[in-house]
């Protein structure tokens, strides 16, 4: 089997590798919600959660600064998704990206997103939430929707 045929059979990754992400050597315009989750998934598989969060947050801050929108970075949203992805990965660490994606559709819905089940608009929209991780202010029944 030749390399071109082998590459054609493998699904394309929805986001950059960690090396490309950390060096900011990827197509920023294609860095959508799924790509954010994909990179989070890579981090929590390769690093302990505190290191994964630190590296991801640092790179996102550098990225938003590099493209001229540093105010777009949101600490609470970033931490929330990193913790949630880590929790889901820990349940079955051997899953492929595609299996993870298929078994966690709630993470991929954007409007309304899963975060709205945990945070009020006021709390999530605050400057404090942008700069620092805040715990959720909405109580849930213990199950994700």
VMD Tcl script that builds the backbone (N, CA, C; Angstrom):
set m [mol new atoms 435]
animate dup $m
set s [atomselect $m all]
$s set {name element resname resid chain x y z} {
  {N N UNK 1 A 0.849 -1.178 0.000}
  {CA C UNK 1 A 0.000 0.000 0.000}
  {C C UNK 1 A 0.894 1.241 0.000}
  {N N UNK 2 A 0.579 2.207 -0.831}
  {CA C UNK 2 A 1.430 3.391 -0.871}
  {C C UNK 2 A 0.973 4.418 0.157}
  {N N UNK 3 A 1.831 5.400 0.434}
  {CA C UNK 3 A 1.561 6.410 1.466}
  {C C UNK 3 A 0.336 7.245 1.129}
  {N N UNK 4 A 0.122 7.559 -0.145}
  {CA C UNK 4 A -1.043 8.372 -0.538}
  {C C UNK 4 A -2.336 7.636 -0.241}
  {N N UNK 5 A -2.378 6.343 -0.524}
  {CA C UNK 5 A -3.578 5.556 -0.251}
  {C C UNK 5 A -3.809 5.433 1.245}
  {N N UNK 6 A -2.727 5.251 2.012}
  {CA C UNK 6 A -2.831 5.139 3.459}
  {C C UNK 6 A -3.373 6.437 4.051}
  {N N UNK 7 A -2.890 7.573 3.599}
  {CA C UNK 7 A -3.348 8.879 4.077}
  {C C UNK 7 A -4.805 9.105 3.724}
  {N N UNK 8 A -5.237 8.675 2.560}
  {CA C UNK 8 A -6.612 8.882 2.123}
  {C C UNK 8 A -7.599 8.111 2.991}
  {N N UNK 9 A -7.159 7.007 3.602}
  {CA C UNK 9 A -8.058 6.201 4.419}
  {C C UNK 9 A -8.201 6.730 5.834}
  {N N UNK 10 A -7.257 7.532 6.296}
  {CA C UNK 10 A -7.303 8.049 7.649}
  {C C UNK 10 A -8.097 9.346 7.682}
  {N N UNK 11 A -9.021 9.466 8.659}
  {CA C UNK 11 A -9.776 10.716 8.747}
  {C C UNK 11 A -8.863 11.878 9.113}
  {N N UNK 12 A -9.179 13.020 8.574}
  {CA C UNK 12 A -8.392 14.226 8.841}
  {C C UNK 12 A -8.683 14.723 10.257}
  {N N UNK 13 A -7.646 15.091 10.978}
  {CA C UNK 13 A -7.810 15.615 12.331}
  {C C UNK 13 A -8.558 16.948 12.261}
  {N N UNK 14 A -9.475 17.187 13.191}
  {CA C UNK 14 A -10.264 18.418 13.164}
  {C C UNK 14 A -9.530 19.631 13.708}
  {N N UNK 15 A -8.292 19.435 14.138}
  {CA C UNK 15 A -7.525 20.547 14.682}
  {C C UNK 15 A -6.042 20.270 14.575}
  {N N UNK 16 A -5.242 21.230 15.023}
  {CA C UNK 16 A -3.789 21.073 14.916}
  {C C UNK 16 A -3.228 20.071 15.918}
  {N N UNK 17 A -2.016 19.626 15.663}
  {CA C UNK 17 A -1.289 18.830 16.643}
  {C C UNK 17 A -0.918 19.751 17.802}
  {N N UNK 18 A -0.500 19.180 18.913}
  {CA C UNK 18 A -0.084 20.025 20.036}
  {C C UNK 18 A 1.145 20.854 19.682}
  {N N UNK 19 A 2.062 20.267 18.939}
  {CA C UNK 19 A 3.262 21.016 18.544}
  {C C UNK 19 A 2.887 22.206 17.665}
  {N N UNK 20 A 2.004 21.996 16.708}
  {CA C UNK 20 A 1.570 23.098 15.843}
  {C C UNK 20 A 0.792 24.134 16.639}
  {N N UNK 21 A -0.040 23.677 17.560}
  {CA C UNK 21 A -0.820 24.598 18.390}
  {C C UNK 21 A 0.097 25.466 19.237}
  {N N UNK 22 A 1.018 24.844 19.950}
  {CA C UNK 22 A 1.886 25.600 20.854}
  {C C UNK 22 A 2.835 26.529 20.116}
  {N N UNK 23 A 3.180 26.197 18.882}
  {CA C UNK 23 A 4.049 27.086 18.095}
  {C C UNK 23 A 3.231 28.070 17.270}
  {N N UNK 24 A 1.911 28.004 17.403}
  {CA C UNK 24 A 0.980 28.872 16.664}
  {C C UNK 24 A 1.160 28.723 15.158}
  {N N UNK 25 A 1.510 27.503 14.740}
  {CA C UNK 25 A 1.751 27.213 13.329}
  {C C UNK 25 A 0.598 26.388 12.763}
  {N N UNK 26 A -0.572 26.999 12.735}
  {CA C UNK 26 A -1.751 26.323 12.209}
  {C C UNK 26 A -2.688 27.373 11.625}
  {N N UNK 27 A -3.681 26.901 10.894}
  {CA C UNK 27 A -4.634 27.796 10.244}
  {C C UNK 27 A -5.629 28.315 11.282}
  {N N UNK 28 A -5.431 29.537 11.711}
  {CA C UNK 28 A -6.250 30.128 12.763}
  {C C UNK 28 A -7.717 30.220 12.343}
  {N N UNK 29 A -7.986 30.527 11.097}
  {CA C UNK 29 A -9.373 30.655 10.632}
  {C C UNK 29 A -10.153 29.346 10.731}
  {N N UNK 30 A -9.451 28.229 10.762}
  {CA C UNK 30 A -10.111 26.924 10.856}
  {C C UNK 30 A -10.215 26.438 12.307}
  {N N UNK 31 A -9.786 27.260 13.253}
  {CA C UNK 31 A -9.775 26.857 14.658}
  {C C UNK 31 A -11.136 27.134 15.290}
  {N N UNK 32 A -12.087 26.264 14.970}
  {CA C UNK 32 A -13.465 26.410 15.431}
  {C C UNK 32 A -13.672 25.667 16.759}
  {N N UNK 33 A -14.925 25.577 17.180}
  {CA C UNK 33 A -15.258 24.932 18.455}
  {C C UNK 33 A -14.753 23.489 18.496}
  {N N UNK 34 A -14.974 22.745 17.428}
  {CA C UNK 34 A -14.503 21.354 17.407}
  {C C UNK 34 A -12.980 21.294 17.503}
  {N N UNK 35 A -12.284 22.172 16.827}
  {CA C UNK 35 A -10.818 22.189 16.898}
  {C C UNK 35 A -10.351 22.511 18.321}
  {N N UNK 36 A -11.037 23.438 18.999}
  {CA C UNK 36 A -10.717 23.733 20.398}
  {C C UNK 36 A -10.865 22.463 21.246}
  {N N UNK 37 A -11.966 21.751 21.054}
  {CA C UNK 37 A -12.196 20.531 21.829}
  {C C UNK 37 A -11.182 19.447 21.487}
  {N N UNK 38 A -10.818 19.359 20.229}
  {CA C UNK 38 A -9.833 18.366 19.804}
  {C C UNK 38 A -8.488 18.620 20.503}
  {N N UNK 39 A -8.056 19.858 20.516}
  {CA C UNK 39 A -6.790 20.186 21.170}
  {C C UNK 39 A -6.896 19.924 22.675}
  {N N UNK 40 A -8.022 20.267 23.283}
  {CA C UNK 40 A -8.226 19.961 24.702}
  {C C UNK 40 A -8.122 18.454 24.935}
  {N N UNK 41 A -8.731 17.669 24.054}
  {CA C UNK 41 A -8.685 16.214 24.142}
  {C C UNK 41 A -7.242 15.704 24.058}
  {N N UNK 42 A -6.470 16.265 23.125}
  {CA C UNK 42 A -5.061 15.874 23.022}
  {C C UNK 42 A -4.304 16.191 24.306}
  {N N UNK 43 A -4.512 17.381 24.839}
  {CA C UNK 43 A -3.816 17.782 26.069}
  {C C UNK 43 A -4.137 16.858 27.236}
  {N N UNK 44 A -5.408 16.584 27.475}
  {CA C UNK 44 A -5.742 15.784 28.663}
  {C C UNK 44 A -5.335 14.326 28.505}
  {N N UNK 45 A -5.123 13.894 27.294}
  {CA C UNK 45 A -4.604 12.542 27.083}
  {C C UNK 45 A -3.092 12.479 27.314}
  {N N UNK 46 A -2.393 13.585 27.039}
  {CA C UNK 46 A -0.926 13.583 27.116}
  {C C UNK 46 A -0.347 14.160 28.400}
  {N N UNK 47 A -1.145 14.917 29.166}
  {CA C UNK 47 A -0.629 15.604 30.348}
  {C C UNK 47 A -1.601 15.452 31.512}
  {N N UNK 48 A -1.070 15.590 32.721}
  {CA C UNK 48 A -1.940 15.680 33.893}
  {C C UNK 48 A -2.752 16.963 33.760}
  {N N UNK 49 A -3.950 16.965 34.311}
  {CA C UNK 49 A -4.870 18.070 34.102}
  {C C UNK 49 A -4.294 19.450 34.429}
  {N N UNK 50 A -3.613 19.655 35.563}
  {CA C UNK 50 A -3.074 21.012 35.816}
  {C C UNK 50 A -2.114 21.481 34.716}
  {N N UNK 51 A -1.257 20.594 34.244}
  {CA C UNK 51 A -0.336 20.956 33.159}
  {C C UNK 51 A -1.084 21.178 31.849}
  {N N UNK 52 A -2.073 20.344 31.583}
  {CA C UNK 52 A -2.864 20.493 30.357}
  {C C UNK 52 A -3.560 21.850 30.333}
  {N N UNK 53 A -4.187 22.207 31.439}
  {CA C UNK 53 A -4.873 23.505 31.511}
  {C C UNK 53 A -3.888 24.648 31.354}
  {N N UNK 54 A -2.773 24.581 32.052}
  {CA C UNK 54 A -1.773 25.648 31.988}
  {C C UNK 54 A -1.254 25.845 30.565}
  {N N UNK 55 A -0.905 24.766 29.907}
  {CA C UNK 55 A -0.365 24.859 28.547}
  {C C UNK 55 A -1.413 25.374 27.561}
  {N N UNK 56 A -2.642 24.861 27.686}
  {CA C UNK 56 A -3.708 25.269 26.779}
  {C C UNK 56 A -4.032 26.747 26.961}
  {N N UNK 57 A -4.203 27.171 28.204}
  {CA C UNK 57 A -4.519 28.577 28.481}
  {C C UNK 57 A -3.406 29.499 27.996}
  {N N UNK 58 A -2.168 29.142 28.270}
  {CA C UNK 58 A -1.041 29.964 27.837}
  {C C UNK 58 A -1.045 30.134 26.319}
  {N N UNK 59 A -1.259 29.046 25.601}
  {CA C UNK 59 A -1.242 29.124 24.143}
  {C C UNK 59 A -2.437 29.912 23.617}
  {N N UNK 60 A -3.610 29.724 24.204}
  {CA C UNK 60 A -4.772 30.505 23.759}
  {C C UNK 60 A -4.563 31.996 23.991}
  {N N UNK 61 A -3.962 32.360 25.126}
  {CA C UNK 61 A -3.665 33.780 25.386}
  {C C UNK 61 A -2.695 34.326 24.344}
  {N N UNK 62 A -1.656 33.562 24.044}
  {CA C UNK 62 A -0.693 34.004 23.021}
  {C C UNK 62 A -1.366 34.119 21.662}
  {N N UNK 63 A -2.241 33.155 21.349}
  {CA C UNK 63 A -2.939 33.166 20.071}
  {C C UNK 63 A -3.828 34.398 19.942}
  {N N UNK 64 A -4.659 34.653 20.940}
  {CA C UNK 64 A -5.557 35.808 20.840}
  {C C UNK 64 A -4.783 37.114 20.796}
  {N N UNK 65 A -3.670 37.170 21.475}
  {CA C UNK 65 A -2.817 38.364 21.422}
  {C C UNK 65 A -2.197 38.515 20.032}
  {N N UNK 66 A -1.706 37.406 19.479}
  {CA C UNK 66 A -1.067 37.428 18.164}
  {C C UNK 66 A -2.031 37.908 17.081}
  {N N UNK 67 A -3.292 37.505 17.170}
  {CA C UNK 67 A -4.237 37.889 16.124}
  {C C UNK 67 A -4.990 39.184 16.455}
  {N N UNK 68 A -4.574 39.831 17.542}
  {CA C UNK 68 A -5.097 41.161 17.848}
  {C C UNK 68 A -6.427 41.203 18.575}
  {N N UNK 69 A -6.809 40.096 19.204}
  {CA C UNK 69 A -8.070 40.086 19.965}
  {C C UNK 69 A -7.850 39.463 21.347}
  {N N UNK 70 A -6.957 40.040 22.151}
  {CA C UNK 70 A -6.665 39.434 23.454}
  {C C UNK 70 A -7.877 39.368 24.375}
  {N N UNK 71 A -8.852 40.247 24.198}
  {CA C UNK 71 A -10.050 40.233 25.023}
  {C C UNK 71 A -10.976 39.061 24.749}
  {N N UNK 72 A -10.718 38.333 23.670}
  {CA C UNK 72 A -11.563 37.184 23.335}
  {C C UNK 72 A -11.281 35.988 24.251}
  {N N UNK 73 A -10.080 35.925 24.795}
  {CA C UNK 73 A -9.743 34.806 25.690}
  {C C UNK 73 A -10.646 34.853 26.921}
  {N N UNK 74 A -11.173 33.685 27.308}
  {CA C UNK 74 A -12.095 33.595 28.443}
  {C C UNK 74 A -11.651 32.438 29.337}
  {N N UNK 75 A -11.101 32.782 30.492}
  {CA C UNK 75 A -10.540 31.790 31.406}
  {C C UNK 75 A -11.580 30.768 31.890}
  {N N UNK 76 A -12.752 31.218 32.289}
  {CA C UNK 76 A -13.757 30.294 32.825}
  {C C UNK 76 A -14.225 29.303 31.769}
  {N N UNK 77 A -14.485 29.781 30.569}
  {CA C UNK 77 A -14.911 28.873 29.496}
  {C C UNK 77 A -13.817 27.857 29.192}
  {N N UNK 78 A -12.584 28.311 29.130}
  {CA C UNK 78 A -11.470 27.420 28.815}
  {C C UNK 78 A -11.312 26.343 29.886}
  {N N UNK 79 A -11.273 26.744 31.132}
  {CA C UNK 79 A -11.136 25.771 32.216}
  {C C UNK 79 A -12.323 24.819 32.248}
  {N N UNK 80 A -13.518 25.353 32.094}
  {CA C UNK 80 A -14.723 24.520 32.138}
  {C C UNK 80 A -14.630 23.386 31.122}
  {N N UNK 81 A -14.312 23.725 29.886}
  {CA C UNK 81 A -14.241 22.686 28.860}
  {C C UNK 81 A -13.060 21.745 29.078}
  {N N UNK 82 A -11.934 22.255 29.537}
  {CA C UNK 82 A -10.799 21.368 29.812}
  {C C UNK 82 A -11.156 20.351 30.889}
  {N N UNK 83 A -11.800 20.799 31.958}
  {CA C UNK 83 A -12.180 19.896 33.047}
  {C C UNK 83 A -13.218 18.888 32.569}
  {N N UNK 84 A -14.181 19.349 31.812}
  {CA C UNK 84 A -15.222 18.454 31.304}
  {C C UNK 84 A -14.650 17.418 30.327}
  {N N UNK 85 A -13.786 17.855 29.427}
  {CA C UNK 85 A -13.149 16.917 28.492}
  {C C UNK 85 A -12.310 15.909 29.274}
  {N N UNK 86 A -11.560 16.370 30.264}
  {CA C UNK 86 A -10.730 15.459 31.064}
  {C C UNK 86 A -11.588 14.416 31.782}
  {N N UNK 87 A -12.699 14.853 32.345}
  {CA C UNK 87 A -13.601 13.917 33.030}
  {C C UNK 87 A -14.112 12.853 32.062}
  {N N UNK 88 A -14.485 13.280 30.881}
  {CA C UNK 88 A -15.029 12.337 29.892}
  {C C UNK 88 A -13.933 11.397 29.366}
  {N N UNK 89 A -12.726 11.903 29.186}
  {CA C UNK 89 A -11.614 11.066 28.710}
  {C C UNK 89 A -11.248 10.030 29.768}
  {N N UNK 90 A -11.269 10.419 31.031}
  {CA C UNK 90 A -10.893 9.498 32.110}
  {C C UNK 90 A -11.830 8.292 32.166}
  {N N UNK 91 A -13.063 8.455 31.724}
  {CA C UNK 91 A -14.008 7.331 31.721}
  {C C UNK 91 A -13.555 6.223 30.779}
  {N N UNK 92 A -12.930 6.602 29.671}
  {CA C UNK 92 A -12.471 5.628 28.683}
  {C C UNK 92 A -11.291 6.227 27.916}
  {N N UNK 93 A -10.093 6.167 28.496}
  {CA C UNK 93 A -8.935 6.827 27.888}
  {C C UNK 93 A -8.478 6.232 26.556}
  {N N UNK 94 A -8.904 5.025 26.235}
  {CA C UNK 94 A -8.451 4.380 25.000}
  {C C UNK 94 A -9.268 4.790 23.785}
  {N N UNK 95 A -10.334 5.541 23.984}
  {CA C UNK 95 A -11.187 5.924 22.857}
  {C C UNK 95 A -10.463 6.797 21.849}
  {N N UNK 96 A -10.799 6.577 20.603}
  {CA C UNK 96 A -10.292 7.437 19.530}
  {C C UNK 96 A -11.035 8.767 19.580}
  {N N UNK 97 A -10.526 9.742 18.856}
  {CA C UNK 97 A -11.195 11.031 18.779}
  {C C UNK 97 A -12.624 10.852 18.266}
  {N N UNK 98 A -12.781 10.074 17.217}
  {CA C UNK 98 A -14.111 9.914 16.624}
  {C C UNK 98 A -15.072 9.259 17.616}
  {N N UNK 99 A -14.608 8.269 18.364}
  {CA C UNK 99 A -15.455 7.631 19.384}
  {C C UNK 99 A -15.798 8.620 20.493}
  {N N UNK 100 A -14.817 9.418 20.893}
  {CA C UNK 100 A -15.065 10.446 21.909}
  {C C UNK 100 A -16.116 11.435 21.415}
  {N N UNK 101 A -15.943 11.863 20.188}
  {CA C UNK 101 A -16.871 12.846 19.607}
  {C C UNK 101 A -18.297 12.275 19.542}
  {N N UNK 102 A -18.419 11.062 19.097}
  {CA C UNK 102 A -19.743 10.448 18.956}
  {C C UNK 102 A -20.423 10.201 20.307}
  {N N UNK 103 A -19.653 9.926 21.333}
  {CA C UNK 103 A -20.252 9.629 22.636}
  {C C UNK 103 A -20.471 10.871 23.506}
  {N N UNK 104 A -20.063 12.038 23.016}
  {CA C UNK 104 A -20.209 13.271 23.781}
  {C C UNK 104 A -20.803 14.410 22.951}
  {N N UNK 105 A -21.949 14.190 22.331}
  {CA C UNK 105 A -22.509 15.230 21.457}
  {C C UNK 105 A -22.835 16.529 22.196}
  {N N UNK 106 A -23.089 16.437 23.503}
  {CA C UNK 106 A -23.410 17.641 24.268}
  {C C UNK 106 A -22.246 18.630 24.318}
  {N N UNK 107 A -21.025 18.144 24.199}
  {CA C UNK 107 A -19.868 19.038 24.196}
  {C C UNK 107 A -19.770 19.852 22.904}
  {N N UNK 108 A -20.358 19.342 21.849}
  {CA C UNK 108 A -20.201 19.949 20.529}
  {C C UNK 108 A -21.331 20.892 20.147}
  {N N UNK 109 A -22.449 20.808 20.861}
  {CA C UNK 109 A -23.545 21.748 20.605}
  {C C UNK 109 A -23.120 23.126 21.064}
  {N N UNK 110 A -23.334 24.112 20.213}
  {CA C UNK 110 A -22.906 25.463 20.563}
  {C C UNK 110 A -24.044 26.374 20.994}
  {N N UNK 111 A -25.201 26.205 20.486}
  {CA C UNK 111 A -26.317 27.100 20.795}
  {C C UNK 111 A -27.545 26.294 21.154}
  {N N UNK 112 A -27.982 26.165 22.357}
  {CA C UNK 112 A -27.245 26.588 23.541}
  {C C UNK 112 A -26.186 25.546 23.889}
  {N N UNK 113 A -25.068 25.995 24.339}
  {CA C UNK 113 A -23.988 25.090 24.694}
  {C C UNK 113 A -24.167 24.526 26.095}
  {N N UNK 114 A -23.448 23.464 26.362}
  {CA C UNK 114 A -23.536 22.792 27.663}
  {C C UNK 114 A -23.178 23.724 28.811}
  {N N UNK 115 A -22.322 24.682 28.569}
  {CA C UNK 115 A -21.895 25.582 29.639}
  {C C UNK 115 A -23.061 26.372 30.219}
  {N N UNK 116 A -24.094 26.588 29.423}
  {CA C UNK 116 A -25.268 27.356 29.882}
  {C C UNK 116 A -26.092 26.591 30.913}
  {N N UNK 117 A -25.824 25.298 31.056}
  {CA C UNK 117 A -26.496 24.513 32.086}
  {C C UNK 117 A -25.807 24.682 33.440}
  {N N UNK 118 A -24.649 25.309 33.442}
  {CA C UNK 118 A -23.857 25.467 34.659}
  {C C UNK 118 A -23.628 26.920 35.070}
  {N N UNK 119 A -23.674 27.829 34.089}
  {CA C UNK 119 A -23.380 29.239 34.362}
  {C C UNK 119 A -24.510 30.140 33.890}
  {N N UNK 120 A -24.806 31.136 34.696}
  {CA C UNK 120 A -25.763 32.163 34.284}
  {C C UNK 120 A -25.082 33.097 33.285}
  {N N UNK 121 A -25.872 33.784 32.491}
  {CA C UNK 121 A -25.331 34.768 31.546}
  {C C UNK 121 A -24.536 35.844 32.277}
  {N N UNK 122 A -25.050 36.260 33.438}
  {CA C UNK 122 A -24.378 37.318 34.200}
  {C C UNK 122 A -22.990 36.883 34.658}
  {N N UNK 123 A -22.898 35.694 35.200}
  {CA C UNK 123 A -21.603 35.221 35.707}
  {C C UNK 123 A -20.618 35.001 34.557}
  {N N UNK 124 A -21.078 34.339 33.511}
  {CA C UNK 124 A -20.200 34.037 32.387}
  {C C UNK 124 A -19.793 35.302 31.634}
  {N N UNK 125 A -20.662 36.298 31.634}
  {CA C UNK 125 A -20.368 37.537 30.931}
  {C C UNK 125 A -19.541 38.536 31.716}
  {N N UNK 126 A -19.208 38.199 32.943}
  {CA C UNK 126 A -18.458 39.134 33.784}
  {C C UNK 126 A -16.974 39.194 33.392}
  {N N UNK 127 A -16.364 40.332 33.643}
  {CA C UNK 127 A -14.924 40.481 33.400}
  {C C UNK 127 A -14.124 39.547 34.302}
  {N N UNK 128 A -14.624 39.325 35.519}
  {CA C UNK 128 A -13.935 38.416 36.432}
  {C C UNK 128 A -13.862 37.006 35.838}
  {N N UNK 129 A -14.951 36.551 35.201}
  {CA C UNK 129 A -14.968 35.215 34.584}
  {C C UNK 129 A -14.018 35.149 33.394}
  {N N UNK 130 A -13.831 36.251 32.707}
  {CA C UNK 130 A -12.879 36.280 31.580}
  {C C UNK 130 A -11.443 36.139 32.073}
  {N N UNK 131 A -11.149 36.733 33.206}
  {CA C UNK 131 A -9.768 36.768 33.705}
  {C C UNK 131 A -9.404 35.615 34.633}
  {N N UNK 132 A -10.418 35.058 35.345}
  {CA C UNK 132 A -10.162 34.020 36.349}
  {C C UNK 132 A -11.224 32.932 36.232}
  {N N UNK 133 A -10.821 31.711 36.550}
  {CA C UNK 133 A -11.800 30.625 36.547}
  {C C UNK 133 A -12.760 30.820 37.708}
  {N N UNK 134 A -14.049 30.807 37.399}
  {CA C UNK 134 A -15.100 30.876 38.412}
  {C C UNK 134 A -15.881 29.572 38.400}
  {N N UNK 135 A -16.264 29.125 39.559}
  {CA C UNK 135 A -17.099 27.928 39.659}
  {C C UNK 135 A -18.490 28.231 39.112}
  {N N UNK 136 A -19.204 27.207 38.670}
  {CA C UNK 136 A -20.568 27.413 38.156}
  {C C UNK 136 A -21.488 27.985 39.222}
  {N N UNK 137 A -22.488 28.706 38.793}
  {CA C UNK 137 A -23.470 29.271 39.714}
  {C C UNK 137 A -24.874 28.711 39.502}
  {N N UNK 138 A -25.011 27.711 38.643}
  {CA C UNK 138 A -26.303 27.047 38.438}
  {C C UNK 138 A -26.150 25.612 38.899}
  {N N UNK 139 A -27.064 25.185 39.724}
  {CA C UNK 139 A -27.028 23.806 40.220}
  {C C UNK 139 A -27.666 22.883 39.204}
  {N N UNK 140 A -27.067 21.739 38.994}
  {CA C UNK 140 A -27.617 20.739 38.062}
  {C C UNK 140 A -28.016 19.499 38.839}
  {N N UNK 141 A -28.703 18.637 38.185}
  {CA C UNK 141 A -29.150 17.392 38.819}
  {C C UNK 141 A -28.070 16.326 38.812}
  {N N UNK 142 A -26.850 16.663 38.453}
  {CA C UNK 142 A -25.765 15.703 38.486}
  {C C UNK 142 A -25.557 14.949 37.193}
  {N N UNK 143 A -26.408 15.181 36.219}
  {CA C UNK 143 A -26.252 14.532 34.916}
  {C C UNK 143 A -26.146 15.612 33.865}
  {N N UNK 144 A -25.339 15.346 32.871}
  {CA C UNK 144 A -25.259 16.322 31.786}
  {C C UNK 144 A -26.440 16.101 30.848}
  {N N UNK 145 A -26.926 17.191 30.268}
  {CA C UNK 145 A -28.108 17.105 29.385}
  {C C UNK 145 A -27.853 16.312 28.126}
}
mol reanalyze $m
mol bondsrecalc $m
mol representation Tube
mol addrep $m
